[in-house]
Amino acid sequence: MKIQEVKRILTRWEPSSFSLYREAFTQYGGSINMHPDIVDYFMRRHNWHFKFFHYKE
């Protein structure tokens, strides 16, 4: 098991989706360099892969 997986389990972060990321960004804001349109551009144009997580109580 990778250290990232252990951290995720201990902190209760769950795998998420880009659509949930966009929704959270719209609701709570965030850094301009991680704006959903910027992330979407790199995912589509440069075939970059991002992993999204959310905190679930």
mmCIF file of the N, C-alpha and C atoms, coordinates in Angstrom:
data_MODEL
# 
_entry.id   MODEL 
# 
loop_
_atom_site.group_PDB 
_atom_site.id 
_atom_site.type_symbol 
_atom_site.label_atom_id 
_atom_site.label_alt_id 
_atom_site.label_comp_id 
_atom_site.label_asym_id 
_atom_site.label_entity_id 
_atom_site.label_seq_id 
_atom_site.pdbx_PDB_ins_code 
_atom_site.Cartn_x 
_atom_site.Cartn_y 
_atom_site.Cartn_z 
_atom_site.occupancy 
_atom_site.B_iso_or_equiv 
_atom_site.pdbx_formal_charge 
_atom_site.auth_seq_id 
_atom_site.auth_comp_id 
_atom_site.auth_asym_id 
_atom_site.auth_atom_id 
_atom_site.pdbx_PDB_model_num 
ATOM 1   N N  . MET A 1 1  ? 0.851   -1.173 0.000   1.00 0.00 ? 1  MET A N  1 
ATOM 2   C CA . MET A 1 1  ? 0.000   0.000  0.000   1.00 0.00 ? 1  MET A CA 1 
ATOM 3   C C  . MET A 1 1  ? 0.901   1.242  0.000   1.00 0.00 ? 1  MET A C  1 
ATOM 4   N N  . LYS A 1 2  ? 0.585   2.197  -0.852  1.00 0.00 ? 2  LYS A N  1 
ATOM 5   C CA . LYS A 1 2  ? 1.374   3.417  -0.959  1.00 0.00 ? 2  LYS A CA 1 
ATOM 6   C C  . LYS A 1 2  ? 1.073   4.354  0.203   1.00 0.00 ? 2  LYS A C  1 
ATOM 7   N N  . ILE A 1 3  ? 2.042   5.202  0.516   1.00 0.00 ? 3  ILE A N  1 
ATOM 8   C CA . ILE A 1 3  ? 1.885   6.155  1.615   1.00 0.00 ? 3  ILE A CA 1 
ATOM 9   C C  . ILE A 1 3  ? 0.707   7.102  1.368   1.00 0.00 ? 3  ILE A C  1 
ATOM 10  N N  . GLN A 1 4  ? 0.451   7.456  0.095   1.00 0.00 ? 4  GLN A N  1 
ATOM 11  C CA . GLN A 1 4  ? -0.676  8.327  -0.224  1.00 0.00 ? 4  GLN A CA 1 
ATOM 12  C C  . GLN A 1 4  ? -1.998  7.665  0.156   1.00 0.00 ? 4  GLN A C  1 
ATOM 13  N N  . GLU A 1 5  ? -2.094  6.371  -0.044  1.00 0.00 ? 5  GLU A N  1 
ATOM 14  C CA . GLU A 1 5  ? -3.315  5.646  0.301   1.00 0.00 ? 5  GLU A CA 1 
ATOM 15  C C  . GLU A 1 5  ? -3.509  5.601  1.810   1.00 0.00 ? 5  GLU A C  1 
ATOM 16  N N  . VAL A 1 6  ? -2.426  5.427  2.548   1.00 0.00 ? 6  VAL A N  1 
ATOM 17  C CA . VAL A 1 6  ? -2.506  5.410  4.012   1.00 0.00 ? 6  VAL A CA 1 
ATOM 18  C C  . VAL A 1 6  ? -2.966  6.770  4.520   1.00 0.00 ? 6  VAL A C  1 
ATOM 19  N N  . LYS A 1 7  ? -2.382  7.839  3.985   1.00 0.00 ? 7  LYS A N  1 
ATOM 20  C CA . LYS A 1 7  ? -2.789  9.193  4.384   1.00 0.00 ? 7  LYS A CA 1 
ATOM 21  C C  . LYS A 1 7  ? -4.268  9.415  4.089   1.00 0.00 ? 7  LYS A C  1 
ATOM 22  N N  . ARG A 1 8  ? -4.704  8.976  2.913   1.00 0.00 ? 8  ARG A N  1 
ATOM 23  C CA . ARG A 1 8  ? -6.103  9.164  2.525   1.00 0.00 ? 8  ARG A CA 1 
ATOM 24  C C  . ARG A 1 8  ? -7.030  8.430  3.480   1.00 0.00 ? 8  ARG A C  1 
ATOM 25  N N  . ILE A 1 9  ? -6.680  7.225  3.852   1.00 0.00 ? 9  ILE A N  1 
ATOM 26  C CA . ILE A 1 9  ? -7.510  6.432  4.764   1.00 0.00 ? 9  ILE A CA 1 
ATOM 27  C C  . ILE A 1 9  ? -7.554  7.073  6.142   1.00 0.00 ? 9  ILE A C  1 
ATOM 28  N N  . LEU A 1 10 ? -6.413  7.511  6.633   1.00 0.00 ? 10 LEU A N  1 
ATOM 29  C CA . LEU A 1 10 ? -6.349  8.114  7.967   1.00 0.00 ? 10 LEU A CA 1 
ATOM 30  C C  . LEU A 1 10 ? -7.082  9.450  8.045   1.00 0.00 ? 10 LEU A C  1 
ATOM 31  N N  . THR A 1 11 ? -7.073  10.205 6.962   1.00 0.00 ? 11 THR A N  1 
ATOM 32  C CA . THR A 1 11 ? -7.709  11.521 6.969   1.00 0.00 ? 11 THR A CA 1 
ATOM 33  C C  . THR A 1 11 ? -9.141  11.491 6.439   1.00 0.00 ? 11 THR A C  1 
ATOM 34  N N  . ARG A 1 12 ? -9.595  10.338 5.982   1.00 0.00 ? 12 ARG A N  1 
ATOM 35  C CA . ARG A 1 12 ? -10.961 10.118 5.483   1.00 0.00 ? 12 ARG A CA 1 
ATOM 36  C C  . ARG A 1 12 ? -11.282 10.892 4.205   1.00 0.00 ? 12 ARG A C  1 
ATOM 37  N N  . TRP A 1 13 ? -10.279 11.122 3.370   1.00 0.00 ? 13 TRP A N  1 
ATOM 38  C CA . TRP A 1 13 ? -10.518 11.706 2.061   1.00 0.00 ? 13 TRP A CA 1 
ATOM 39  C C  . TRP A 1 13 ? -10.919 10.588 1.109   1.00 0.00 ? 13 TRP A C  1 
ATOM 40  N N  . GLU A 1 14 ? -11.940 10.848 0.299   1.00 0.00 ? 14 GLU A N  1 
ATOM 41  C CA . GLU A 1 14 ? -12.476 9.864  -0.637  1.00 0.00 ? 14 GLU A CA 1 
ATOM 42  C C  . GLU A 1 14 ? -12.151 10.262 -2.076  1.00 0.00 ? 14 GLU A C  1 
ATOM 43  N N  . PRO A 1 15 ? -11.927 9.289  -2.960  1.00 0.00 ? 15 PRO A N  1 
ATOM 44  C CA . PRO A 1 15 ? -11.758 9.620  -4.383  1.00 0.00 ? 15 PRO A CA 1 
ATOM 45  C C  . PRO A 1 15 ? -12.983 10.378 -4.886  1.00 0.00 ? 15 PRO A C  1 
ATOM 46  N N  . SER A 1 16 ? -12.756 11.320 -5.765  1.00 0.00 ? 16 SER A N  1 
ATOM 47  C CA . SER A 1 16 ? -13.829 12.187 -6.229  1.00 0.00 ? 16 SER A CA 1 
ATOM 48  C C  . SER A 1 16 ? -13.792 12.295 -7.747  1.00 0.00 ? 16 SER A C  1 
ATOM 49  N N  . SER A 1 17 ? -14.514 13.265 -8.274  1.00 0.00 ? 17 SER A N  1 
ATOM 50  C CA . SER A 1 17 ? -14.586 13.456 -9.724  1.00 0.00 ? 17 SER A CA 1 
ATOM 51  C C  . SER A 1 17 ? -14.335 14.923 -10.063 1.00 0.00 ? 17 SER A C  1 
ATOM 52  N N  . PHE A 1 18 ? -14.054 15.160 -11.328 1.00 0.00 ? 18 PHE A N  1 
ATOM 53  C CA . PHE A 1 18 ? -13.841 16.533 -11.773 1.00 0.00 ? 18 PHE A CA 1 
ATOM 54  C C  . PHE A 1 18 ? -15.116 17.359 -11.622 1.00 0.00 ? 18 PHE A C  1 
ATOM 55  N N  . SER A 1 19 ? -16.262 16.772 -11.871 1.00 0.00 ? 19 SER A N  1 
ATOM 56  C CA . SER A 1 19 ? -17.515 17.527 -11.749 1.00 0.00 ? 19 SER A CA 1 
ATOM 57  C C  . SER A 1 19 ? -17.752 17.981 -10.312 1.00 0.00 ? 19 SER A C  1 
ATOM 58  N N  . LEU A 1 20 ? -17.424 17.141 -9.335  1.00 0.00 ? 20 LEU A N  1 
ATOM 59  C CA . LEU A 1 20 ? -17.551 17.541 -7.930  1.00 0.00 ? 20 LEU A CA 1 
ATOM 60  C C  . LEU A 1 20 ? -16.518 18.617 -7.592  1.00 0.00 ? 20 LEU A C  1 
ATOM 61  N N  . TYR A 1 21 ? -15.323 18.509 -8.160  1.00 0.00 ? 21 TYR A N  1 
ATOM 62  C CA . TYR A 1 21 ? -14.294 19.536 -7.972  1.00 0.00 ? 21 TYR A CA 1 
ATOM 63  C C  . TYR A 1 21 ? -14.800 20.879 -8.495  1.00 0.00 ? 21 TYR A C  1 
ATOM 64  N N  . ARG A 1 22 ? -15.371 20.877 -9.697  1.00 0.00 ? 22 ARG A N  1 
ATOM 65  C CA . ARG A 1 22 ? -15.893 22.114 -10.292 1.00 0.00 ? 22 ARG A CA 1 
ATOM 66  C C  . ARG A 1 22 ? -16.992 22.710 -9.413  1.00 0.00 ? 22 ARG A C  1 
ATOM 67  N N  . GLU A 1 23 ? -17.868 21.871 -8.921  1.00 0.00 ? 23 GLU A N  1 
ATOM 68  C CA . GLU A 1 23 ? -18.964 22.323 -8.055  1.00 0.00 ? 23 GLU A CA 1 
ATOM 69  C C  . GLU A 1 23 ? -18.423 22.956 -6.766  1.00 0.00 ? 23 GLU A C  1 
ATOM 70  N N  . ALA A 1 24 ? -17.457 22.310 -6.140  1.00 0.00 ? 24 ALA A N  1 
ATOM 71  C CA . ALA A 1 24 ? -16.866 22.836 -4.903  1.00 0.00 ? 24 ALA A CA 1 
ATOM 72  C C  . ALA A 1 24 ? -16.121 24.144 -5.173  1.00 0.00 ? 24 ALA A C  1 
ATOM 73  N N  . PHE A 1 25 ? -15.420 24.221 -6.289  1.00 0.00 ? 25 PHE A N  1 
ATOM 74  C CA . PHE A 1 25 ? -14.699 25.445 -6.639  1.00 0.00 ? 25 PHE A CA 1 
ATOM 75  C C  . PHE A 1 25 ? -15.683 26.588 -6.841  1.00 0.00 ? 25 PHE A C  1 
ATOM 76  N N  . THR A 1 26 ? -16.781 26.312 -7.507  1.00 0.00 ? 26 THR A N  1 
ATOM 77  C CA . THR A 1 26 ? -17.796 27.332 -7.741  1.00 0.00 ? 26 THR A CA 1 
ATOM 78  C C  . THR A 1 26 ? -18.395 27.813 -6.422  1.00 0.00 ? 26 THR A C  1 
ATOM 79  N N  . GLN A 1 27 ? -18.631 26.897 -5.512  1.00 0.00 ? 27 GLN A N  1 
ATOM 80  C CA . GLN A 1 27 ? -19.261 27.239 -4.238  1.00 0.00 ? 27 GLN A CA 1 
ATOM 81  C C  . GLN A 1 27 ? -18.300 27.928 -3.271  1.00 0.00 ? 27 GLN A C  1 
ATOM 82  N N  . TYR A 1 28 ? -17.062 27.434 -3.182  1.00 0.00 ? 28 TYR A N  1 
ATOM 83  C CA . TYR A 1 28 ? -16.138 27.924 -2.159  1.00 0.00 ? 28 TYR A CA 1 
ATOM 84  C C  . TYR A 1 28 ? -14.978 28.761 -2.695  1.00 0.00 ? 28 TYR A C  1 
ATOM 85  N N  . GLY A 1 29 ? -14.755 28.730 -3.992  1.00 0.00 ? 29 GLY A N  1 
ATOM 86  C CA . GLY A 1 29 ? -13.642 29.475 -4.566  1.00 0.00 ? 29 GLY A CA 1 
ATOM 87  C C  . GLY A 1 29 ? -12.347 28.690 -4.503  1.00 0.00 ? 29 GLY A C  1 
ATOM 88  N N  . GLY A 1 30 ? -11.281 29.336 -4.925  1.00 0.00 ? 30 GLY A N  1 
ATOM 89  C CA . GLY A 1 30 ? -9.976  28.690 -4.914  1.00 0.00 ? 30 GLY A CA 1 
ATOM 90  C C  . GLY A 1 30 ? -8.964  29.506 -5.689  1.00 0.00 ? 30 GLY A C  1 
ATOM 91  N N  . SER A 1 31 ? -7.809  28.944 -5.886  1.00 0.00 ? 31 SER A N  1 
ATOM 92  C CA . SER A 1 31 ? -6.718  29.617 -6.580  1.00 0.00 ? 31 SER A CA 1 
ATOM 93  C C  . SER A 1 31 ? -6.992  29.673 -8.083  1.00 0.00 ? 31 SER A C  1 
ATOM 94  N N  . ILE A 1 32 ? -6.637  30.792 -8.701  1.00 0.00 ? 32 ILE A N  1 
ATOM 95  C CA . ILE A 1 32 ? -6.874  30.953 -10.136 1.00 0.00 ? 32 ILE A CA 1 
ATOM 96  C C  . ILE A 1 32 ? -6.104  29.920 -10.960 1.00 0.00 ? 32 ILE A C  1 
ATOM 97  N N  . ASN A 1 33 ? -4.926  29.504 -10.479 1.00 0.00 ? 33 ASN A N  1 
ATOM 98  C CA . ASN A 1 33 ? -4.161  28.530 -11.258 1.00 0.00 ? 33 ASN A CA 1 
ATOM 99  C C  . ASN A 1 33 ? -4.757  27.129 -11.184 1.00 0.00 ? 33 ASN A C  1 
ATOM 100 N N  . MET A 1 34 ? -5.727  26.908 -10.305 1.00 0.00 ? 34 MET A N  1 
ATOM 101 C CA . MET A 1 34 ? -6.422  25.616 -10.243 1.00 0.00 ? 34 MET A CA 1 
ATOM 102 C C  . MET A 1 34 ? -7.908  25.778 -10.575 1.00 0.00 ? 34 MET A C  1 
ATOM 103 N N  . HIS A 1 35 ? -8.239  26.864 -11.286 1.00 0.00 ? 35 HIS A N  1 
ATOM 104 C CA . HIS A 1 35 ? -9.615  27.085 -11.731 1.00 0.00 ? 35 HIS A CA 1 
ATOM 105 C C  . HIS A 1 35 ? -10.034 25.891 -12.588 1.00 0.00 ? 35 HIS A C  1 
ATOM 106 N N  . PRO A 1 36 ? -11.271 25.434 -12.462 1.00 0.00 ? 36 PRO A N  1 
ATOM 107 C CA . PRO A 1 36 ? -11.721 24.266 -13.235 1.00 0.00 ? 36 PRO A CA 1 
ATOM 108 C C  . PRO A 1 36 ? -11.506 24.394 -14.746 1.00 0.00 ? 36 PRO A C  1 
ATOM 109 N N  . ASP A 1 37 ? -11.627 25.600 -15.298 1.00 0.00 ? 37 ASP A N  1 
ATOM 110 C CA . ASP A 1 37 ? -11.394 25.766 -16.739 1.00 0.00 ? 37 ASP A CA 1 
ATOM 111 C C  . ASP A 1 37 ? -9.929  25.517 -17.095 1.00 0.00 ? 37 ASP A C  1 
ATOM 112 N N  . ILE A 1 38 ? -9.013  25.927 -16.215 1.00 0.00 ? 38 ILE A N  1 
ATOM 113 C CA . ILE A 1 38 ? -7.584  25.700 -16.436 1.00 0.00 ? 38 ILE A CA 1 
ATOM 114 C C  . ILE A 1 38 ? -7.278  24.203 -16.335 1.00 0.00 ? 38 ILE A C  1 
ATOM 115 N N  . VAL A 1 39 ? -7.806  23.574 -15.302 1.00 0.00 ? 39 VAL A N  1 
ATOM 116 C CA . VAL A 1 39 ? -7.595  22.136 -15.107 1.00 0.00 ? 39 VAL A CA 1 
ATOM 117 C C  . VAL A 1 39 ? -8.165  21.362 -16.299 1.00 0.00 ? 39 VAL A C  1 
ATOM 118 N N  . ASP A 1 40 ? -9.366  21.729 -16.723 1.00 0.00 ? 40 ASP A N  1 
ATOM 119 C CA . ASP A 1 40 ? -10.006 21.072 -17.866 1.00 0.00 ? 40 ASP A CA 1 
ATOM 120 C C  . ASP A 1 40 ? -9.161  21.230 -19.137 1.00 0.00 ? 40 ASP A C  1 
ATOM 121 N N  . TYR A 1 41 ? -8.606  22.410 -19.342 1.00 0.00 ? 41 TYR A N  1 
ATOM 122 C CA . TYR A 1 41 ? -7.745  22.656 -20.506 1.00 0.00 ? 41 TYR A CA 1 
ATOM 123 C C  . TYR A 1 41 ? -6.571  21.676 -20.523 1.00 0.00 ? 41 TYR A C  1 
ATOM 124 N N  . PHE A 1 42 ? -5.873  21.554 -19.391 1.00 0.00 ? 42 PHE A N  1 
ATOM 125 C CA . PHE A 1 42 ? -4.716  20.666 -19.349 1.00 0.00 ? 42 PHE A CA 1 
ATOM 126 C C  . PHE A 1 42 ? -5.116  19.199 -19.460 1.00 0.00 ? 42 PHE A C  1 
ATOM 127 N N  . MET A 1 43 ? -6.259  18.842 -18.922 1.00 0.00 ? 43 MET A N  1 
ATOM 128 C CA . MET A 1 43 ? -6.707  17.452 -19.032 1.00 0.00 ? 43 MET A CA 1 
ATOM 129 C C  . MET A 1 43 ? -7.032  17.103 -20.481 1.00 0.00 ? 43 MET A C  1 
ATOM 130 N N  . ARG A 1 44 ? -7.665  18.020 -21.191 1.00 0.00 ? 44 ARG A N  1 
ATOM 131 C CA . ARG A 1 44 ? -8.061  17.748 -22.576 1.00 0.00 ? 44 ARG A CA 1 
ATOM 132 C C  . ARG A 1 44 ? -6.921  17.980 -23.575 1.00 0.00 ? 44 ARG A C  1 
ATOM 133 N N  . ARG A 1 45 ? -6.298  19.133 -23.471 1.00 0.00 ? 45 ARG A N  1 
ATOM 134 C CA . ARG A 1 45 ? -5.304  19.548 -24.469 1.00 0.00 ? 45 ARG A CA 1 
ATOM 135 C C  . ARG A 1 45 ? -3.980  18.795 -24.344 1.00 0.00 ? 45 ARG A C  1 
ATOM 136 N N  . HIS A 1 46 ? -3.543  18.551 -23.119 1.00 0.00 ? 46 HIS A N  1 
ATOM 137 C CA . HIS A 1 46 ? -2.234  17.944 -22.895 1.00 0.00 ? 46 HIS A CA 1 
ATOM 138 C C  . HIS A 1 46 ? -2.322  16.538 -22.315 1.00 0.00 ? 46 HIS A C  1 
ATOM 139 N N  . ASN A 1 47 ? -3.546  16.026 -22.207 1.00 0.00 ? 47 ASN A N  1 
ATOM 140 C CA . ASN A 1 47 ? -3.776  14.669 -21.706 1.00 0.00 ? 47 ASN A CA 1 
ATOM 141 C C  . ASN A 1 47 ? -3.176  14.452 -20.310 1.00 0.00 ? 47 ASN A C  1 
ATOM 142 N N  . TRP A 1 48 ? -3.272  15.493 -19.482 1.00 0.00 ? 48 TRP A N  1 
ATOM 143 C CA . TRP A 1 48 ? -2.812  15.371 -18.098 1.00 0.00 ? 48 TRP A CA 1 
ATOM 144 C C  . TRP A 1 48 ? -3.884  14.667 -17.289 1.00 0.00 ? 48 TRP A C  1 
ATOM 145 N N  . HIS A 1 49 ? -3.456  13.922 -16.290 1.00 0.00 ? 49 HIS A N  1 
ATOM 146 C CA . HIS A 1 49 ? -4.388  13.200 -15.432 1.00 0.00 ? 49 HIS A CA 1 
ATOM 147 C C  . HIS A 1 49 ? -4.288  13.738 -14.007 1.00 0.00 ? 49 HIS A C  1 
ATOM 148 N N  . PHE A 1 50 ? -5.405  14.110 -13.461 1.00 0.00 ? 50 PHE A N  1 
ATOM 149 C CA . PHE A 1 50 ? -5.477  14.611 -12.096 1.00 0.00 ? 50 PHE A CA 1 
ATOM 150 C C  . PHE A 1 50 ? -6.295  13.632 -11.268 1.00 0.00 ? 50 PHE A C  1 
ATOM 151 N N  . LYS A 1 51 ? -5.958  13.524 -10.009 1.00 0.00 ? 51 LYS A N  1 
ATOM 152 C CA . LYS A 1 51 ? -6.768  12.746 -9.076  1.00 0.00 ? 51 LYS A CA 1 
ATOM 153 C C  . LYS A 1 51 ? -7.476  13.737 -8.170  1.00 0.00 ? 51 LYS A C  1 
ATOM 154 N N  . PHE A 1 52 ? -8.772  13.560 -8.025  1.00 0.00 ? 52 PHE A N  1 
ATOM 155 C CA . PHE A 1 52 ? -9.566  14.452 -7.195  1.00 0.00 ? 52 PHE A CA 1 
ATOM 156 C C  . PHE A 1 52 ? -10.050 13.695 -5.967  1.00 0.00 ? 52 PHE A C  1 
ATOM 157 N N  . PHE A 1 53 ? -10.067 14.397 -4.850  1.00 0.00 ? 53 PHE A N  1 
ATOM 158 C CA . PHE A 1 53 ? -10.511 13.807 -3.589  1.00 0.00 ? 53 PHE A CA 1 
ATOM 159 C C  . PHE A 1 53 ? -11.432 14.787 -2.884  1.00 0.00 ? 53 PHE A C  1 
ATOM 160 N N  . HIS A 1 54 ? -12.311 14.264 -2.059  1.00 0.00 ? 54 HIS A N  1 
ATOM 161 C CA . HIS A 1 54 ? -13.151 15.111 -1.219  1.00 0.00 ? 54 HIS A CA 1 
ATOM 162 C C  . HIS A 1 54 ? -13.215 14.509 0.180   1.00 0.00 ? 54 HIS A C  1 
ATOM 163 N N  . TYR A 1 55 ? -13.494 15.369 1.133   1.00 0.00 ? 55 TYR A N  1 
ATOM 164 C CA . TYR A 1 55 ? -13.585 14.932 2.522   1.00 0.00 ? 55 TYR A CA 1 
ATOM 165 C C  . TYR A 1 55 ? -15.017 14.524 2.812   1.00 0.00 ? 55 TYR A C  1 
ATOM 166 N N  . LYS A 1 56 ? -15.183 13.358 3.354   1.00 0.00 ? 56 LYS A N  1 
ATOM 167 C CA . LYS A 1 56 ? -16.525 12.855 3.653   1.00 0.00 ? 56 LYS A CA 1 
ATOM 168 C C  . LYS A 1 56 ? -16.621 12.567 5.144   1.00 0.00 ? 56 LYS A C  1 
ATOM 169 N N  . GLU A 1 57 ? -17.569 13.230 5.792   1.00 0.00 ? 57 GLU A N  1 
ATOM 170 C CA . GLU A 1 57 ? -17.740 13.011 7.235   1.00 0.00 ? 57 GLU A CA 1 
ATOM 171 C C  . GLU A 1 57 ? -18.543 11.772 7.512   1.00 0.00 ? 57 GLU A C  1 
# 
